Amino acid sequence: MSKLFLKFLLPSSVGVLLFLCPINYNGNETILLAVITSIARVPFEPYILEIIVSIVIIAAIGGGYFLIFKPQWKETRPSLNIICQTTPLWFFFRLVGATYAVIVYFKLGPEFIWGEATGYMVFTDIGATIFFIITVACFLMPFLTEFGFMEFIGTLVSRPFFFLFTLPGRSAIDAMASFLTASNVGLLITINQYEKGHYSSREAACIAVNFSVVSISFSLLIAQVAGIDHLFVKWYLTVVVACILCAIITVRVPPLSKLNDNYFSQVGRKVPKEIGVSGHIFARALQNGITRAKTGPNLKQFLLNGWHGAVGVIFGVLGPSMAVGTTTIILLTHTPIFNILSYPIYYLFEVFNFPEASLAAPGLVIGFLDQFMPAVIASNAQDEMVKFILAGMAVTQLIYMSEVGLIILRSSLPLKFSNLIAIFFMRSLISFPVLLIASMILI
């Protein structure tokens, strides 16, 4: 029993230290995972563009080879199979990403594609962030998920989480991981737990679109870009309230409420229907954690799972993400398309005398493609109310196709593109009045 307890306690403690404990580093509040990611990135900094471009091009070539020759690599070359396996639609996105990669690297064609503020920024900023965070997180995430900590916390908070969100308590870990690290980290945890039979289809989908929120550090960055960092505490508390309200409502209405509670078909249900039905809640939580620790991976499995998880996401998502991100920023900066799409919102704003309506309206729409763009638009606003709302929407809308949306669509989660559109607009409708009222009171 003591050995099992240590198998639960030691790795779980490492996971907590890595993902959930705030530390002060270079004068900033952050977490150990972010520090490790920053340190790991330093020696590669001069070659970031080359690294991202290479991955995107290799993914496109590998995907094309897979679709044409259909190699049976699943058993003989699992890593190659994970890197290359794709569908025609996702290969198209890989191909577009690879095309942008060549244009950006060699500075081919018009500058509005490869310029410092468009393609180059997407590849070296967004692309590098995705690459380093996901790579490090995939190798370290098992400390948090595979040795009983999620079962322990899940038991402790199961009742309030179920009451508020109709979700198991273990989903609190996803929320905390996103809050302190990055949205894609929380999302990876959710997908990982769903594919291991610890969440049902409905639970996993609800968690993915409600708790994969950006970290507090990234939220601070958004506030700084929008120019409201002097209001950060008030603004962030408003964002938290809006996100909680979004979660309470969206899990109870379609499309999420219509999803079934089936488990991932390849593994089935791996969590007991009743978690600890008797005894003190802490004792039950500890017992559930220790029971889970029994099946924790050995060192070889630990490293192999981390490797497969990292290459699967990096090669599967990075190319499409660069395709969507680059296209979005080109459309924003060089075309009127987002102004046209947001005309109904613009006229509604005009009716209610909303300040800077022509600037604010596109900011509410563009968040579906890229999360950072509403904050960029907010930086050009003069009215603090507009800045406050657009920066808040950048966080609370949550579904953005340059990263989170693509990861969801490419994963085994039972969510379609049409579902993501519906959830995006639903979250927007819920968040906007909360941010508007708060801005009127707090500014």
N, C-alpha and C positions, 0 to 999 in steps of 0.2 A: 504493500500500500504506500509506503514511504517513497519508493521508486516512482510509482505512478503519480504521486502527488508532486514530486520534483519535475517529472516530465510535463505536468500541467503548468506548474508554477514558473519554472525557469524560462522556457520559450515564450510563454504568455507575457511574462514581465519584460522580456526583450521587445516583444511586439508593442506593448504599451509605451515603453520608452521611445521606440522608433516612431510610432504613429500618433500617439495621443498626449504626450507630455510636452507642454510649451517650454522652450528654453530661450535664453538670451544669447544671441550670436552676433557679434559685430555691432552691438547696440540695437539689434532688432529682435522682436519676439517671433520665434519660429519653432520648428520641431526638428528633431534629429534627422528624420528622413530628408527634409529639405536641405539640411547642412551636408549630409552625405552626397545628395544629388549635386549640390553646388561644387563640392570638392571634386567629385568624379568628373564634372564638366570642365574644370579648369584646364587640364592638359590638352583637351580636344578643342578648346575655344578657337584657335586659329584655323581649324579644319571643319568647323561646323557646317558650312555650306556644302563642302565636298561630301561629308558624311550623309547629310540628308538627301542630297541629290543622288548619291550612289544607291542608297536604300530604295528610293522611289523608282529609279530606273531598273534595278534588279528585280523589284517586285513586279513591275510591268512585264519584263522579259520572262520571268518565271511563270507569271499568270498566263501569258500567251502560250508558252510551252505546255503548260498543264491542260489548257483547253483544247489545244490541237492534238497532242499525243496521248492525253489521258493516262499518264503513267501510274502504275500501282505501287506507290511508295509508302502507303500507310504503315505497313509492317517492316519493310526493309530499310526505308529512309524516312523516318517520321518527321525529322526536322525539315527536310526538303518539302515533304508533303504539306506541312503546316505553312511554310513560307509561300508555296506556289498555288495551293488549292484556292480556287476562286470560282465565281460564276460570270457569265457574259456581262451582266450589268456592272458588277464590281470591277471586272477587268477594264471596262470602259473608263471608270473613274481612275483606275491605276494608270491607264494610258494617257488620260488628260493630265494627271499629275506629273507623269514622266515627260510629257511634252513641255509643260511649264518648267520642269527642272532643267531641261536642255536650254530653253530660252533664257532662263534666269542666270544659269552658270556662264553661258557664252555671250550673254547680252545681245541676243539676236532679235531683230525686228524692232518694233516701236518701244520706246522707253517706258510707256505707261504700263507695260507688262512686267518688265524686269527691274524697274526703278527702285530706288532705296525705300520709297514709301509704299510700294505695292508688292511685287513678287519677291524681291530680296528680303523685305521685312517678314513676309509670311514664312519663307523657308528658314531664315536664321533666327526668328523670334518664336513664332508659333510652332514650327516644325521641331526646333531644338528642344523646346519645353516639353512637347509630347514625347520625344525620343528619350530624353534623360529621365524624366519622372516615371514613365511607364517601365523602362528597363530596370531601374533601381527598385521600384515598388513591386514588380512581379517577383523578384528574387527574395525580397524581405517580407512580403505580405503573408506567407505561411506562418510566420511567428504569431501573427494576430488571429489567423483563421483556422489553423490546423491542429492546435494543441489545447482546445477547450475554452479559450477565453470568450468566444462568442456565445457558447452555451452558458457559461457562467453569467455574463452580463444579460443575456437573453432571458434567463430565468428571473433575475432580479427586477427587470423593468417590463416584464411581459404584460402585466395588467394595465399600467397606464398607456403603453404603446398600443395595445389592442383596443383600449377604450377610445383613444384619440384617432388612431389611424387604421384600425382593424388589421394590424400587422403584428408579427411576432417580435418579441423584445430584442432578438439578436440584430434586427435592422437598425437598432440604435448605434451599433458599431459602424455601419455604413455611413450614417449621418455624422458621427464624430470623425471618421477617417476623412470625409470630404471637408468638414469644417476646419480641420487642422492641416490637411495636406492639399488635395486637389480633387476636383469633381471626378476626374477619370479614375482616381484611386478608389473612391467609394464605389464607382460603377464597376470597376474590375472585381472588387470584393463581392458585389451583388451577383454578377454573372458567374463567378467562381462558385459561390455558395448554391446558386440555382442548379448549376450543372453537376453538383455533388449531392443533390437531393435534399438540401436543407431549406429551400424555399419552394413554394408552389409557383405555378405560372403567374397567377394573379399577384401574389405577394412580391415576387421578383420584379414584375413590371411596375407595380406601385412604388416600390422602393427606388427603382432606377430613375423614374421621372419625378420623384419628389425629394429624394435625399442625396442625389448626386450634385450637391450645391458646391459652388466654388469655396475655397478656403478663406478664412478671415484675412490672411496675408494678401491674397489676390483681390479680395474685396477692397482692401486698403489701396491697392494699386489702381483699381477702377475709380475709387473716390478721388485719388490724386490726379488722374488723367482728366476726370470730369471737372476738377477744380473745387471740390467740396470736402477736402480732407479736414478742414477746420470744423466740419459738422459730422465727422466720421461716427462718433459714438451714437448720436441721435439717429443718423441715417442708417447705421448698421442694425440698431435695435428695431427700426421700422422694417428693414429687410427681413429680419428674423421673424417678426410677427406676420408679415405677408407670406413668407414661405410656409410657416406652420398652418396658416389659414388655407393656403393652396392645397397642402397635403390633406387636411381634414375634409375638404370639399371634394377634391378630384377622386379620391379613393372610393367615394360613395356614389359617383355618377359615371355613365358611359363615357369613354370606352373601357375604363379600368374596371368598373363594377361588373361588366359583362364577361370578363375573362374568367375561365374556370380555375379550379384549384388542383388541377392535375400537376404531377411532378415530372421532371425531365425524363423522357421516355427511356433513355439509355441506362439510367441508374435507379429510377423509382424513388420512393420516399425513404430518406435516411435519418429522419428525426422523429422521435416518438410523438404520438398524438397528444399525450399528456406529459408535460415535463414536470416531474417531481410532484406527485399529488398529495404528499403528506410531509410533516416535519417543518421545521423552521425554514424560511425562504432562503437564508444564506447557506444553510446546510444542504438544501436541495440544489442550489446553484453550484456549490462546490462539487457535489457528487456528479452532477451533469458534466461539469468541466473535466473532471478526472476520467469519467467514462469515455469522453471524446478523445482525451489524450492517449488512451490505449491504442487508437488507430492512427496516431500521428506518424508522418513519414520519416523514414530513416534519411541519412545524409544524402545518399545517392538519389532517392526519390525527390527529396527537397530541392536539390540543384536541378534535376531534370525537369521537374514541374515548373520551376522558375524560368528555365531556359525556353521551354515550349510555350509558356504563357507570354513571355516577352517577345519572342520572334513572331508569334501568331498575331499579336496586336500591332506591333511595329510595322511588319510588312503588309499586314492587311489593312491598316487604318491610315498610315502616314501618307501614302500616295493620294487616296481619295480626299484626305483632309487638306493637302496642299492644293488639290484641284478646286475644291469648294472655297477655301480661304482666299486663294488668289483671284478666282472669278468674282467673289463677293467684293473684295476691295477695289478691283478694277471697275465693277459696275457702280459702286458707291462714288468713286472719285471722278469718273469720266463719263457717266451716263445719267439721264434723268429717271431711270426706271423705278427707283425706290420712291421718288416723288410721285410718279404716276400711280404706283401700287397703293400709296398712302393717301390718295385724294379723299376717300370717304372719311378717314380720320381727320384730315386737315379741315374739311368743311364742318365736321362736328366740333372741332376745337374752335373754329371761327365763331360758331353760333354761341359758344359759352365764353368767348373772349379769352381763350387760353393764350398765354404769352408765347411769342415766337412759334406760332402754329406750323408754319412752313418748314421750320427746322426740326421741331419735335416729332411731327407725324412720321417722317421716314425712320426716325430713331426707334419707334415702336415696332416697325415691321422688320427692319434689317437684323434684329437680334435673333431671328430664326436661322439665319445663315451663319452668323459669327457673333459670339458673345461680346467681343471687345468693341465692336463698331458703335453701339449706342453710346458708350463712354467717349469715343472719339468725336461723335457728333455733339455730345453734351459739352465737350471742351470748347466748342465754337459758340455756345449759347451765352447770352449776357445775363439772363434772369436765373437766379439761384434756384427757383422752384423747378424750372426746366432741367437744370443740371441734376438736382436732387432726384427727380422722377426718372429721367433717362438712365442715370447711373444705377438706380434701384432696379429698374426693369432689366438691365443687363445681367443682374444676378438672379432675380426672381423668375424670369421667363424660363431659364434653365435648359430648354431644348434648343441647342444650336448645332447646325449640321456640320460645321467644320471640325467638330470633335465628338461631343457626347452623342449627338444624333447618329453619326456614322458608326460609332462603336455599338450603339443599341441595335441598329439595323443589321449590322454584320454579325451580331451575336445570336445566340439561341433564344433570346427573349421573345415572347409572343407579341411583338409590337410591329405594326406596319407603318409605312410612311404617312398614310392618312391619319393613323392614330396619333402620331407625333404632331402633326399639324393641329389636330383638334385640341390636344393637351396644351400645346404652345399658346393658342388663342384663349383657352380656358384660364390658364395661369395668368395671362396678360390681363384678362377682364377682372380677375380677382385682385391682382396686385395693384393695378393702376389706381383705383379709388383709395386703397390703403395708403399708397405713397402720396397721392394728391392731398388727402386730409392731413396726413402727418406733416407734409411740407407747409401747409397753410398754418398749422399750429406751431411748428418748431422753428420756422425760419423768420 
